[in-house]
Amino acid sequence: MLVLANGVFAGAELAVISLRRTRLRELIDEGSASAKAVEKLRGDPERFLATVQIGITVIGATAAAFGGASIAARLGGVLAGLGVPEQQADDVALAVVVAFVSYLSLVLGELVPKSLALRAGERYALLIGRPLHGLSWLMRPVVWFLTASSNVVLRLFGDRTNFTEGRLSAEELQQLVEEAAKQGTLDPHAGEIASRAFEMGELTVGELMVPREHIVALRRHANADEIRQVLLEHGHSRMPIYEGTPDNIVGYVIAKDLLGVAWEGNLIVLEDVMRPPFFLVETMRAMDALKELQRRRMQLAVVVDERGGVVGLVTVEDLVEELVGDILSESETPEELVRREGPTTAVVLASASLRDVNRELGLELDEDQDYSTVAGLCIALAGGAIPEPGTRLKADGGLELEVLDSSPRRVRTVRFHLPQPAEQPQA
C-alpha cells in the first residue's frame, strides 16, 4: 500500500504538469471543480512540487523502515528455521527485503504510474486534483519549515533555495527533451528547437551577429546610381547608413523605401527615408536582445564593443535562426559551413562558429573561450599568430586542424582530422 501511495504522488506530478493549458481552460469553463483545483496547483508550483516531494520522501522512508523492521524480522526467522545461522539469516533477510522493496518502488511506485499518467493524463489529473490541493494546503507549515531549514544551511554558502528550483535543472530539462525526441514522444523538430532554446539562453549578441567585415552599408550622401547598384547586387531588406567611415553609423534604411530614391531620381533623397539607428553591446544576452527588438518593433540593431566601435550588426532573423535553423529566401543558396570528405575528415569554413561545428561533427569544442569561431580556435592554437596554409594544429581529444587557406589577415578554410573511432573488441 505504501508503494502504491508513492506511485500516486509520482503519477500526479507528471499528470498535472502535462495537462494542456488550453484544455484546462475548457474544463474550467464547463464548470469542473477538479479542473479549478488543478489550475490552483499549477498556479503555485512551489507548494505543489513541495507537497509531492514530501509525500514521495516520507512514503519511501516509511516503506523502507516498515520492510526492515517487520518483513525482514519474519523472513529472518524463516531462514533460521531452514538451518541458516541466526546472524547470517538476519543479514540475508534484510538484503532480500531491501531488494524487493526497491523493485516494487521502481515498478509500481515510479514506472507504471508515470506511464499511466502519460496515457491518461487528463483523467488522472482531474481525479487527483482536489485531494492533492487539499493536502498541499495542509502541508504549508511543513513546506515553510523545510525551506527555512535549507536556507539556514545554505546561508553559509551565500545561497538560497526553494522547492521549485530544486526539482529539475535546465540541463536536466534539456536532456529530457532530447530523450523524448529520440523516443518519438516529442516531434524531432520541436525537440531540436527546444534544445536550441536552452542553449540560446547562454549566448550573447556577439556570437550571433554578422561581423563588421560582412556588413553591406550605404554612404549617407549616396546618389541614386550608387543606391541602385547596392540594391541590385546585394538585395538586403535593411542596410545601415554611415557617414565618413563604417564606424560612424548614423541610421539605417529599408529596401522598399529606397525604391523611390533609386527610380524617382531627384524626387526623394536618402535623408528622407533614413531611420535612427539602435545600438546593442556585443556582451548582451541574445534573448534579451530579441525581447528588446520586439519591444521597439525593430528588425535591425548595430552591435558595438565596450569602446563604442562597430563590430557587427544583428537582426531578428539572425536571432530566430539560432532557434529554427537557417531561413533562406528564394534567391539565396545555403552556405555549406561543413563539408564531409570522409568518416574522419571534413572541410570547414573558418568563419563557422564552434557551436555549429559541434552540432555538425558531434564534437565537444570548448565554446566558453574568448573566441567563438574556427578561425579564433586556430589562432589560439597557433599562439596568437595567424597560421599559414599547410599548418597543422593539435586540439584536445585527438583532433587535428589543417589550415587549407589563409591570408596575412585571416584564416579562410580548415580541414578537420577527427579522431579515429575506438575499435570494438572482437568476440
C-alpha positions in Angstrom: 0.0 0.0 0.0 2.9 2.4 0.8 4.5 1.7 -2.6 1.1 2.3 -4.4 0.7 5.6 -2.5 4.2 6.5 -3.7 3.0 5.8 -7.2 0.0 8.0 -6.8 2.3 11.0 -6.0 4.7 10.2 -8.8 2.0 10.0 -11.4 0.2 13.0 -10.1 3.2 15.2 -10.6 3.5 14.2 -14.3 -0.2 14.3 -14.9 -0.8 17.8 -13.5 2.2 19.3 -15.3 1.5 17.7 -18.7 -2.2 18.7 -18.9 -2.5 21.3 -21.7 -3.4 24.8 -20.5 -6.0 25.3 -23.3 -7.7 22.0 -22.3 -7.6 23.0 -18.7 -9.3 26.3 -19.5 -12.0 24.5 -21.4 -12.7 22.2 -18.5 -12.9 25.3 -16.1 -15.3 27.0 -18.5 -17.5 23.9 -18.3 -17.6 24.2 -14.5 -15.3 21.4 -13.5 -14.3 21.8 -9.8 -11.4 19.3 -10.3 -10.1 21.4 -13.1 -10.1 24.5 -10.9 -8.2 22.6 -8.3 -5.6 21.6 -10.9 -5.3 25.2 -12.0 -4.6 26.3 -8.4 -1.9 23.6 -8.1 -0.2 24.9 -11.3 -0.6 28.5 -10.2 1.5 27.7 -7.1 4.1 25.3 -8.4 6.4 25.6 -5.3 3.7 24.4 -2.9 2.5 21.7 -5.3 6.0 20.3 -6.0 6.9 20.5 -2.4 3.8 18.5 -1.4 4.7 15.8 -4.0 8.3 15.7 -3.0 7.5 15.5 0.7 4.9 12.8 0.1 7.3 10.7 -2.0 10.1 11.1 0.5 8.1 10.3 3.6 6.3 7.3 2.0 9.6 5.9 0.6 11.3 6.2 4.0 8.3 4.6 5.8 8.2 1.7 3.3 11.9 1.0 3.8 11.6 1.2 7.6 8.5 -1.0 7.7 10.1 -3.5 5.5 13.3 -3.6 7.5 11.6 -3.8 10.9 8.7 -6.1 10.1 9.1 -8.2 7.0 12.9 -8.7 7.4 12.4 -10.0 11.0 9.8 -12.5 9.9 11.9 -13.6 6.9 14.9 -14.0 9.2 13.1 -16.4 11.4 12.0 -18.5 8.4 15.6 -18.6 7.1 16.9 -19.6 10.6 14.3 -22.4 10.7 15.8 -23.7 7.4 19.2 -24.1 9.0 20.8 -20.7 8.2 22.8 -19.3 11.1 20.8 -16.7 13.0 23.2 -13.7 12.4 23.6 -14.5 8.7 19.8 -15.2 8.4 19.0 -11.6 9.6 21.6 -10.1 7.2 20.3 -12.1 4.2 16.7 -11.3 5.1 17.4 -7.6 5.2 19.2 -7.7 1.9 16.3 -9.6 0.3 13.7 -7.1 1.7 15.7 -4.1 0.5 16.0 -5.5 -3.0 12.3 -6.4 -3.0 11.1 -3.0 -1.8 13.4 -1.3 -4.3 12.0 -3.4 -7.1 8.4 -2.6 -6.1 9.2 1.1 -5.7 10.7 1.3 -9.2 8.0 -0.7 -10.9 4.8 0.2 -9.0 6.0 3.4 -7.4 7.6 5.1 -10.5 7.5 3.5 -13.9 3.9 2.2 -14.1 2.2 5.3 -12.5 4.2 7.7 -14.8 3.3 5.6 -17.9 -0.4 5.7 -16.9 -0.1 9.5 -16.2 1.2 10.0 -19.8 -1.5 7.8 -21.3 -4.5 9.2 -19.3 -3.0 12.4 -18.0 -6.3 14.4 -18.1 -8.3 11.8 -16.2 -5.5 11.2 -13.7 -5.1 15.0 -13.1 -8.8 15.6 -12.6 -9.0 12.6 -10.3 -6.2 13.6 -8.0 -6.5 17.4 -8.3 -8.9 18.1 -5.4 -7.3 15.7 -2.9 -3.8 16.9 -3.7 -4.9 20.6 -3.5 -6.3 20.0 0.0 -3.2 18.2 1.0 -1.0 21.0 -0.3 -3.0 23.4 1.8 -2.4 21.3 4.9 1.4 21.0 4.1 2.0 24.7 4.1 3.7 24.8 7.6 5.9 21.8 6.7 6.9 23.4 3.4 7.8 26.7 5.2 9.8 24.8 7.8 11.8 22.7 5.4 12.5 25.7 3.1 13.7 27.8 6.1 15.8 24.9 7.3 17.5 24.6 3.9 18.2 28.3 3.8 19.8 28.3 7.2 22.4 25.8 5.9 22.7 27.5 2.5 23.3 30.9 4.2 26.8 29.7 5.0 27.4 29.4 1.2 25.6 32.7 0.4 22.7 31.0 -1.4 19.0 30.3 -1.0 16.7 27.6 -2.3 13.1 26.7 -2.9 11.3 23.5 -3.9 10.6 24.8 -7.4 14.2 25.2 -8.4 15.2 22.0 -6.7 13.2 19.7 -8.9 14.9 19.9 -12.3 17.8 22.0 -13.6 17.9 23.5 -17.1 20.4 20.8 -18.1 18.1 18.0 -16.9 15.2 19.5 -18.7 17.2 19.7 -21.9 18.2 16.1 -21.5 14.6 15.1 -21.0 13.6 16.9 -24.2 16.3 15.3 -26.2 15.4 11.8 -24.9 11.7 12.4 -25.6 12.6 13.4 -29.2 14.7 10.3 -29.7 12.0 8.0 -28.3 9.3 9.6 -30.6 7.1 11.0 -27.8 8.1 14.5 -29.0 8.3 15.7 -32.6 12.0 15.7 -33.5 11.9 19.2 -35.0 10.1 20.5 -31.9 12.7 18.8 -29.7 15.6 20.4 -31.7 14.0 23.8 -31.3 13.5 23.3 -27.6 17.1 22.1 -27.2 18.4 25.1 -29.2 16.3 27.4 -26.9 18.1 26.1 -23.8 21.4 26.7 -25.4 20.5 30.2 -26.6 20.0 31.4 -23.1 23.8 31.4 -22.7 24.6 33.1 -26.0 25.5 36.7 -26.5 24.7 39.1 -29.3 28.4 39.0 -30.3 28.2 35.3 -31.0 25.2 35.6 -33.4 25.9 38.9 -35.2 27.0 39.5 -38.7 30.7 40.6 -38.3 31.8 44.0 -39.4 33.6 42.9 -42.5 30.5 41.3 -43.9 28.2 44.4 -43.4 26.8 45.9 -46.5 26.2 49.7 -45.9 25.4 52.8 -47.8 27.0 56.2 -47.7 24.9 58.9 -46.2 25.1 61.1 -49.3 25.0 58.3 -51.9 23.4 59.2 -55.2 20.7 57.3 -56.9 23.1 55.3 -59.1 25.0 54.0 -56.0 21.8 53.1 -54.3 20.5 51.2 -57.3 23.8 49.3 -57.7 23.8 48.2 -54.0 20.1 47.1 -54.2 20.7 45.0 -57.3 24.0 43.4 -56.2 23.1 42.6 -52.6 19.3 42.7 -52.2 19.3 43.1 -48.4 15.9 44.2 -46.9 17.7 46.6 -44.5 21.0 48.3 -44.6 22.9 50.7 -42.3 23.9 54.2 -43.3 27.3 55.6 -42.4 29.0 58.9 -42.7 32.7 59.2 -43.3 33.7 55.7 -42.1 31.7 52.5 -41.4 32.4 53.0 -37.7 30.1 56.1 -37.8 26.7 54.6 -38.5 24.0 57.3 -38.4 21.0 55.3 -39.3 19.5 52.6 -41.5 17.1 52.2 -44.4 14.5 49.7 -45.5 14.9 48.5 -49.1 11.3 49.2 -50.1 11.8 52.8 -49.0 14.8 53.0 -51.3 12.8 52.2 -54.4 11.6 55.7 -54.7 15.1 57.1 -54.3 16.5 54.7 -56.9 13.9 55.1 -59.5 12.5 58.6 -59.0 15.8 60.3 -59.1 15.8 63.7 -57.6 12.2 63.5 -56.2 13.4 61.8 -52.9 16.8 61.9 -51.2 18.3 59.3 -48.8 17.8 61.6 -45.8 14.1 61.4 -46.2 13.8 57.7 -45.6 16.7 57.1 -43.2 15.7 55.9 -39.7 17.6 56.4 -36.5 20.0 53.5 -35.5 19.6 51.3 -32.5 22.8 50.1 -30.8 23.4 47.0 -28.7 26.5 45.9 -26.8 28.1 42.7 -28.0 28.1 41.2 -24.5 24.3 41.5 -24.2 22.4 38.2 -23.9 20.8 37.1 -27.2 17.4 36.5 -25.5 17.4 40.0 -24.0 18.3 41.5 -27.4 15.4 39.6 -29.1 13.0 40.9 -26.4 14.3 44.5 -26.8 13.9 44.4 -30.6 10.4 43.1 -30.2 9.5 45.8 -27.7 10.9 48.5 -30.0 9.3 46.9 -33.1 12.7 46.9 -34.9 14.3 44.4 -37.1 18.0 45.5 -37.1 20.5 46.7 -34.4 24.1 47.8 -34.7 26.4 45.9 -32.4 29.2 47.8 -30.7 32.0 46.9 -28.3 32.7 48.4 -24.9 34.6 51.3 -26.5 31.7 52.1 -28.9 33.4 50.8 -32.0 31.1 49.0 -34.5 31.8 45.2 -34.5 28.8 44.0 -36.5 25.0 44.0 -36.7 22.2 41.7 -35.7 18.7 41.2 -37.0 15.7 39.5 -35.6 16.2 36.9 -38.4 19.7 36.1 -37.0 18.3 35.5 -33.6 15.4 33.4 -34.8 17.6 31.3 -37.0 19.5 30.2 -33.9 16.3 28.5 -32.8 14.9 27.1 -36.1 18.0 26.9 -38.4 18.8 28.9 -41.5 15.9 30.8 -43.1 16.7 31.4 -46.8 14.9 33.5 -49.3 14.0 32.3 -52.9 17.2 33.8 -54.3 19.6 32.6 -51.6 21.7 29.4 -51.7 22.6 27.7 -48.4 26.2 28.3 -47.3 28.0 25.0 -46.7 29.9 25.6 -43.5 30.9 22.0 -43.0 31.6 19.6 -45.9 32.4 16.0 -45.1 35.2 14.4 -47.1 35.2 11.1 -45.3 34.4 9.4 -42.0 37.2 11.2 -40.3 37.8 14.4 -42.3 35.8 17.5 -43.0 36.5 20.9 -44.6 35.1 23.7 -42.5 34.9 27.5 -43.2 36.9 29.3 -40.7 34.1 31.8 -40.1 31.9 29.0 -38.8 31.0 29.1 -35.1 32.3 26.4 -32.8 28.7 25.8 -31.8 27.7 24.9 -35.4 30.8 22.7 -35.8 30.0 20.8 -32.6 26.5 20.2 -33.9 27.6 19.1 -37.4 30.5 16.9 -36.4 29.4 15.8 -32.9 32.5 17.4 -31.3 32.8 19.0 -27.9 35.0 22.0 -28.6 35.0 24.5 -25.7 32.6 27.3 -26.6 33.4 29.4 -23.4 36.6 30.9 -24.6 37.4 34.4 -25.8 36.9 33.2 -29.4 33.8 31.7 -30.9 34.8 30.7 -34.4 37.1 28.1 -36.0 39.4 30.9 -37.1 39.7 32.0 -33.4 40.5 28.4 -32.4 43.2 28.1 -35.0 44.8 31.5 -33.9 44.7 30.4 -30.3 46.3 27.1 -31.0 49.0 28.8 -33.1 49.9 31.0 -30.1 48.1 34.2 -31.3 49.5 34.3 -34.8 47.6 33.7 -38.0 48.7 30.3 -39.2 50.0 29.8 -42.8 48.4 27.4 -45.2 49.5 23.8 -44.5 50.0 24.4 -40.8 48.7 21.5 -38.6 47.4 22.3 -35.1 46.7 19.8 -32.3 43.5 20.3 -30.3 42.1 18.4 -27.4 40.7 14.9 -27.7 42.9 13.8 -30.6 41.5 16.4 -33.0 43.9 17.8 -35.6 43.3 21.0 -37.6 45.0 21.6 -41.0 44.9 25.1 -42.3 44.0 25.0 -46.0 43.6 28.6 -46.9 44.7 31.8 -45.1 46.0 35.3 -45.7 48.1 37.6 -43.6 44.8 39.0 -42.1 42.6 35.9 -41.6 42.0 32.2 -41.8 39.6 31.1 -44.5 39.2 27.3 -44.6 40.4 24.4 -42.3 40.4 20.7 -42.6 39.3 18.8 -39.5 41.0 15.4 -38.9 38.7 13.7 -36.5 40.0 11.2 -34.0 39.7 7.6 -35.1 36.7 5.8 -33.6 37.6 3.2 -31.0 37.8 -0.3 -32.4 35.3 -2.7 -31.0 36.9 -5.8 -29.3 36.4 -9.0 -31.2 34.2 -11.7 -29.7 
